[in-house]
């Protein structure tokens, strides 16, 4: 081990953000992404930091309560985790906040060490959408049975090929990408008579996957599609046509990411 590796430190940060102003998590040439803005803030204190690695991508407009990322401080750079949290929040826009920071083992990786992710999708079913939740919910007034919505979403629990319930990234890897994922559980979080959240916990999610899952579930409830169509698509995998309904990014947020205890100091 080199001397500089012995004194460098890896930090894990919990990032919350309102996704509406940004072009998603993943860095893009325009620079208006959470990753780009966070890296710029890090480099304002330590210019040698070259990357900040997130647990995964969130699409444009998707928010997060508990996105996880890590970065490596430069050798000899003396800032503890609390100092990093305070310093970054002084530089970041109000729509992005570091909720927590800690020093972690060099073996920790925000993406590859993750065991499970939890997403929630929020739906408002009232006739009139309150302006203060515009962009934070999917307005679907025809959904009239939350239990039926959960029953449809629960059809996805288990290990399946979710290729037809995801979108292509057009990055040259769509055909050979592993599209098998496991959904561990679904849950209904009812907030009021006209608003609910459906929770999905899984070992990983494909591009727009949760939005396709909720879109299919909503279609079952409003009786434009039958439940057996979800089962047919899951069984046939890539042999079936793409699922035709994708919910908007409004209402979707990453709640948390779970890691094994063995990778923390």
N, C-alpha and C positions, 0 to 999 in steps of 0.2 A: 504494500500500500504506500502511495506517495504521501509526502509530508502534508501537502495541501489538502489531500483527501481526508486526512486525520482531523483536521480542524474545521472543515466545511460542515455546515449544518443544513439539514432538510427540515422544512417547516410545512405543516399541514394547516390549511385555512378553511373555514366554513364561510361560504359566500352566499349572501342573499341578494336577489335583485328583482326589480320590476322589469320584465322583459320587453315591455311595449316600446321603449325608445331605441332598442338595439336590434342589430341584425343577427341575433343569436349569440351563442357562446363562442363558437369556433372562429379563429382569426381569419380575416378576409382582407383583400387589398384596400378596401375603403376605410378600414380601421374602426368602424362603428360596431364593434363587438365587445362583449364583456371581457373576453380573454385579452383583446388588444388594449383596452382601457386599463385593465388590471396590470398588465405587463408594463405599460407606460408609467403607472404609479410606482411599481416596484423599482424600475430603472431610475426614477427621479431620486431615489435614495441610494441605490446600489447599481450603477450603470453596467456592471459586468453580468448581471442576471440576464440570461438569454431567452428563457422560456418559463412559462407557468403552465403546468399540466393539469387539466381538469379531469373529473371522473368520467366525463362523456359530454357530447354535444347536446345543447338544447336549441330548438329551432327559433327562428325570429319570432318575437312576440311571446315566447314561453318564459314564465317566471320561475324563480327558485327560492325556497326557504332554506335549503341546505345543500347547495352545490359544494363539492369538495375539490380542492386543488392543492398542489404542492409546488414548492420551488426550492432551489438550493441557494443559500446565501454564499457570497464570495468568501474564499478562504480568509480568515482573520477579521471578517466583518462582525462587529460586536453589537448586535441588537437581539434582545430576547423576544420571545413570542408576543408578550404583551406590548412591547414597543412597536413591533411590526403591525399589530392590529390597530393601535392608535395612529401610527404614522400613515398607514394606508387609508384609513377612514378620513384623514385630514386632506387627502388628495383626490379621493374618488368622488364622482358625482353622487348626489343624494339617492339616486335610484340603485346604487350598488353599495353594499355594506359588508364588511368583514365582521361576522358575529363572534368568531373565536379563532384562536391560533395556538398552535402547540408545536414543540420540537418533536420530531418522530425519527424512527430508525431509518437509516439509508435504504433499508429493504422496502420501505413503504412506497407504494406508487398509487396515486389517486385513481388511476384507471384500472390497472391490472390487478391491484390488490382488492378491489371491490368484490363483495360477496352478493350484495343485493341492493336494488334501488326501489324507492317508493315514489310513485307519481299519483297525483290526485287531479281529477277533472271535475270542474265546477259547472253546474248547469242551473240556469234560472228559468222557471216555467211560468212565471206570472205573465199577464197580458201586456203589461207595460214595464219596460226595462228601466230601472233607476239609473240616471246618468252617472252616478258615482261608481257603479260597477261595470260601466261600459268598457269593453276590452279585457275584463277580468273573468267573464263568464260567457258560456254559450247560451244565447237566448233561444230556447226551444219550448214554446208554449204548448205544443202538442204532446209533450211528455206528461202523462197523467198518472203514472204508476211507477214509483221509485223502486218498489220491490221487484217488479217485472224487469226494470232496467238492470238491477243487480243480478237477477237470474240469468239474463242474457249475457252480461259481462262475465259471469262465472263460468260460462261455457269455454272460456279461454284458459282456465286454470289447467296446468299440466305442461308437459314438454311437447312442443309442436314445431313444425316448420311454418314460420310466420311470414314467408316471402310474399304471399298474396295480401297480407295485412301490413304492408310497408311500402314505402316509395323508393324509387331508384335515386341514387345520388348522382348518376352520370359522371362518375369519377374513374371509369375504366375497370372497376372491380365488382360491378353489380352482378354479373353472371356467376362469379366464383366466390362470392361472399357467403359465409356461413350464416344461414338465416334461422337456425334452430335455437329457440330460447325457451326458458321455463318460467311460467307465471306461477308463483307460489300461492297467492291468495288475492281475492277481491273483497272489498268491503264497502258498504254504504254508509256514508257520513251525512246524515240528514241535518240540515241547519235550520230549516223552516218549512212551512207548508208549500212554498213555491221555490225552494232552492235545495240542492243536494250536491254532494261530491261522491264520485266513485273512485275508490282507491285501488291501484294495481301495484302489487309487489312482485318483482321478478329478478332474475339473475342478470338481466340486460334487456335493452330495448333497441329495436331497429329504427331507422329514419322514419319519423311520423307514425310509428307503430301504435302508440297509445291513442293517437287521434283516429286511426283506422278502427281500433277496437271499440272506442266509444261511439264512433259513427255507425258501426254495424249494430251495436247494442241499441242505440236510439232508433234505428230503422225497424228493429224488431218490435219495440214498444209502440211505435206509431202505426204498426201493422202494414208497412209497405214491404217488409221482408219477413220471412218465416225463420224461426230459430234453426231449423234443419239446414238452412243455407250456410250458417256459420259452421256447423259441424261438417258439412260437405267440403267446405273450403279448407278446414283444418286437416281433414283426412287426406285430401287429394294434393295438398301442398302446391308445388310449382306447376302441376298439371292443370290447375284451375285458373280461371281469369282473375285479375286483380279485384279485390273488394272495391265496390264502386263508391263507398261513402267514407269521407274523411272529415272529422270534426275540425273546426278552426283552431288556431293556436290559442285563441281566447279561452280562458278557463283552465288551461293546463299549467301545472307547476311541478317541479321536482321538489319533493318534500325532504328526503334524506337519502344518504348512501351509507350502507353498513359494511364494516370491515372486521376481519378477525382480530381478536385481542392480541394474538401472537406477534403482530407486526408493529405494535406500539412499544415504546421504550420500557 
